[in-house]
């Protein structure tokens, strides 16, 4: 509480203050010309204002929106704020008036009632007002209705169900509208809608099972109503396990276009997509032996000529890797490594492949050494670590890839995170072969 003058007594249980500012938490502010605190934890504010928009202010410093009332009462026992003669202002301009308003104070986490309205603008619906209503049915599940009343298209229904269970959670959100103006969007159908859902559950022994998905009536519904701006929805069912340093992931993937200009026939289904990484606990020849595997099988209706992607591709890549780290007396980190990579690929209708069906197999050995010498300088506020790095890598030349598509390695992200990796490609469909030398300098401030 901040005030020009204040008089508090009875162990701060009673008192009054002039030109008061109250900060119940970091996001809300209450101001008043005069306030009185009563022993039953009730505070009466005269000529009060309330805002939760501390970071969105106008040029003169006033909040972008605020509630102004003749009198406000905060009941600390009921954890509720009451207003008499309430006016809601946006940019200092009164928008609407209510003779009475009550809502939970910031200490309340869950309570049935209306949430703050949200105002939206869009080409498809013009001006819209979202009036959410939160229904706290039980401590572990709830329902939120968020209908949007628009000036051009009528009412957009929006309801979200959330359920927290002992071993996980799930939620389902559904939208729907019958458009009053069919010409406002490119979609000819007036009935439009979508369903979003996700869930995640623990299954024991480090396993997690889950899903997430978006199913829309047409490509642009979610974007037209500013519900989701993604261009592609990735729907998946998955199971993962993390145990010590080992990892397993199994996914079923399906992609749906959410924008014009991208045809659904070009998007694939991956049934399945499997990844695993296993490190053997026992040392092998004094070093660490690990096995990484990636397997996928995908299908699409038509090939994509611009990216040379076919209609079907099944591919398995395994990487058996051994390395041993040796630290010398003067702090040089010496890491020899060797490995062998195997590739099995079957593809159909790849543009430019020269054949309808292709099958390939490759065995690609590699070996190298990594030298690093971390040099540390300690200061009052932190430590600087300068690390010269030198690598020598000898590997088989990269195989010819015109017979299959680079499905999971379309892009090459070359930055500091993969600068000194043996294979710097973003996916397993590309391989960095040949003999090469890498040298550089790393700097970290800790």
C-alpha positions, 0 to 999 in steps of 0.5 A: 500500500502506498499513500500520501497520508495514512493512519493505521492502528489496532495492529494495522487492522483498522485505519484510513489513507488518502490518495492510495495505491494498492498493489495486490500482486505484480499485475494489478493496481488499485488507486483511490482518493480515500480508503478505510480499512475495517477490522473484519478485513474489509477495505472501502475505496472511494473514487477507485480505479482498477487495472491489470494492464500495468505493461500496456499504457498510453503515452501519458502513462495511464493504463490502456484499460481500467475500471472506474467506480464511485465506490469499491469494496475488497472483502479479504475474508470472501476474497472478492472485490465489489464495485458500485457505479462501475464504468469500463474505460479503454484509452480513457474513453467509457465503453460500458457502465454497470451499476454493480460488479463483483469478481474474485481478488487476485489471490483466488485461483479458481472460481465459477464466473465470468472472465474478463472480456476480450475484444478482437478485429478481423477481416472475416468477422469485423469486430468481435467481443469474447465473453468467457465464462469459467465453470469450476465443476470440481478441483480436477476438471472444469469447463470454459465457454468463450463465445464471440459475438461478432458484428459480421458473422454472428456468434462463434461458439467456443468451449474447452473441457479440461481434466486433470487425472492422477497420472496425467491430463487431457483437454478438448476444445471445440469451435463452431459457427454458422456464418451470416455473411458467406461472402466474407471468406473464401470458404463457400460453406457457412457451417464451419468449425474445428476441434483441438485436443491434447493429452499426456499420461504417465505409464510407469517405467519412464513411459509417457503416452499422449496425443495432440491434434487439430481437426478443422472443417476447412483450411482457413477457419482457424486463421480467419477467426484468429484462433490459430495462426499455424500453417500446418497442423501436426496431429500425432499419437506418441509414446516416449520413454526416458530411462537414465541416458536411454530414450525411445520415441514412437509416433504416428503422425498426420499433417493437415494444411491450415492455409491456402496455397498448400495442398493437402495431397502434398502433406504426408502421414508417417506411420510410424516414426520411431527413434531410439538412443541407447548407451551401454552402461559397461565400458567397451575398450575403455570408452562409451558405446552407443546406438542411435536408430531412426525409422519412418514410413510415410505416404503422401498422395502426390509427389512434390517436384520442387523438393524432390519428395516421392509418394512413399518412403521407408527408411532406417538409419542406425549409427553405432558410435564409440568414443573415449574421453582422455584428459591430460595433466595440463587440461587438454581434452582428447576424444577419439571416436569411431562409428559405422552408419547403416542406411536402408531406404525404399522410395516410390515416385521420387521426381528425378529418380529415373525409376518408379521404385528404388531401394538402396543400402549403404554402410558408412564407416567414420573415425576421428579425433577431437581436441579441446583445451578449456582455459578459465579466467575467474572474475568477481562477477563470473568466469570466462571460458575460452576453448580452442577446438581442433577436429580431424574426421575421416568418413566415407563419401556421402552416397548419391541421394537422387533415388530418395527424398530428404524428408526429415532434413530439408533444411540445414541449420548451421550454428554454434550448437552443431559447429563441431558435430560429426554430422551437422545436418538437421535430420538423418536423410542427409550425411556429411561424408569425406575427410575434413578438418575443423578448427575454431574457438568457443567462448562461454561466460558463466 
